[in-house]
């Protein structure tokens, strides 16, 4: 049996990005949080 190769940080980030783009509910959550953050800074 081969030892599983450790993935680089960049590979993990791109994999996570692809998963998030497929998951519309998670994207919605992120957008809401970003919007709240922007509104908080604007005040």
C-alpha positions in Angstrom: 0.0 0.0 0.0 1.2 3.4 -0.9 1.3 6.2 1.6 -1.3 8.9 0.7 0.3 12.0 -0.7 -0.2 15.1 1.4 -2.0 17.8 -0.6 -0.7 21.3 -0.7 -2.5 24.3 0.7 -3.3 25.6 -2.7 -4.9 22.3 -3.7 -7.0 22.2 -0.6 -8.2 25.8 -1.2 -9.1 25.1 -4.8 -11.0 21.9 -3.8 -12.9 23.8 -1.1 -13.7 26.6 -3.6 -15.2 24.1 -6.1 -17.3 22.5 -3.3 -18.6 25.9 -2.2 -19.5 26.9 -5.8 -21.6 23.7 -6.1 -23.3 24.3 -2.7 -25.7 27.2 -3.2 -26.9 27.2 0.4 -23.4 27.7 1.7 -22.8 30.5 -0.9 -25.9 32.2 0.3 -24.7 32.1 3.9 -21.3 33.5 2.9 -22.9 36.3 0.9 -25.2 37.3 3.8 -22.2 37.4 6.2 -20.2 39.5 3.9 -23.1 41.9 3.4 -23.5 42.3 7.1 -19.8 42.9 7.5 -19.9 45.6 4.9 -23.0 47.3 6.5 -21.3 47.2 9.9 -18.2 49.0 8.5 -20.3 51.5 6.7 -22.0 52.8 9.9 
